[in-house]
Amino acid sequence: MDFFTTFAATKQVFGSVFFMEVFVIAAWNIWKQRNNCIFNGCSPSIGSWREAFFEEANLQSTRMSVEKREIFLSLVNSLRHD
């Protein structure tokens, strides 16, 4: 399976209109973790990535309408498995 087929299948299974938002926030925070390791010598960790992901998701939600923000944050919070 190529990337785009896998991506489309994942989007369908995810089952939310906010798939791209979640995907981009996740990818952006992976990139930031990478840069932090390269430029600051930090060790990457899932915990710091998750913390940054949820923080960024909350920040991004402020640009949404109140109705969409509630749905988005409910979805994001459902991803927490603390």
C-alpha positions as CSV (number, residue, x, y, z in Angstrom):
1,M,0.0,0.0,0.0
2,D,1.3,3.4,-0.9
3,F,1.3,6.5,1.5
4,F,-1.8,8.1,0.0
5,T,-3.9,4.9,0.0
6,T,-2.9,4.3,3.6
7,F,-3.6,8.0,4.5
8,A,-7.1,7.8,2.9
9,A,-7.9,4.6,4.7
10,T,-6.8,6.0,8.0
11,K,-8.8,9.1,7.5
12,Q,-11.9,7.0,6.8
13,V,-11.3,4.8,9.9
14,F,-10.7,7.8,12.1
15,G,-14.2,8.9,11.5
16,S,-14.0,12.6,12.3
17,V,-14.1,15.8,10.3
18,F,-11.1,16.9,12.3
19,F,-8.8,14.2,11.0
20,M,-6.5,16.7,9.2
21,E,-6.3,19.0,12.2
22,V,-5.3,16.2,14.4
23,F,-2.8,14.8,11.8
24,V,-1.2,18.2,11.2
25,I,-0.9,19.0,14.9
26,A,0.6,15.5,15.5
27,A,3.1,15.9,12.6
28,W,4.0,19.4,13.6
29,N,4.9,18.3,17.1
30,I,7.0,15.4,15.8
31,W,8.9,17.9,13.8
32,K,9.3,20.2,16.8
33,Q,10.6,17.2,18.9
34,R,13.1,16.4,16.1
35,N,14.4,20.0,16.0
36,N,14.6,20.1,19.7
37,C,16.8,17.0,19.7
38,I,19.0,18.3,16.9
39,F,19.5,21.9,18.0
40,N,19.2,21.5,21.8
41,G,20.5,18.0,22.3
42,C,17.3,16.9,24.0
43,S,16.1,13.3,24.1
44,P,12.7,12.7,22.4
45,S,10.0,11.1,24.4
46,I,6.4,10.1,23.8
47,G,5.4,11.9,27.0
48,S,6.8,15.3,25.9
49,W,5.3,14.9,22.5
50,R,1.9,14.1,23.9
51,E,2.1,17.1,26.3
52,A,3.0,19.4,23.3
53,F,0.3,17.8,21.2
54,F,-2.5,18.5,23.7
55,E,-1.2,22.0,24.3
56,E,-1.1,22.8,20.6
57,A,-4.6,21.3,20.0
58,N,-5.9,23.6,22.8
59,L,-4.2,26.6,21.2
60,Q,-5.5,25.7,17.7
61,S,-9.1,25.3,19.0
62,T,-9.2,29.0,19.8
63,R,-9.5,29.8,16.1
64,M,-12.7,27.6,15.8
65,S,-16.3,28.6,16.4
66,V,-17.6,27.7,19.8
67,E,-19.6,24.7,18.4
68,K,-16.7,23.3,16.5
69,R,-14.3,24.0,19.4
70,E,-16.4,21.9,21.8
71,I,-16.5,19.0,19.3
72,F,-12.8,19.2,18.5
73,L,-11.7,19.4,22.2
74,S,-14.0,16.5,23.0
75,L,-12.3,14.4,20.3
76,V,-8.8,15.5,21.4
77,N,-9.6,14.8,25.1
78,S,-10.8,11.3,24.1
79,L,-7.3,10.6,22.8
80,R,-5.9,11.0,26.3
81,H,-5.1,7.7,27.9
82,D,-3.5,8.9,31.2
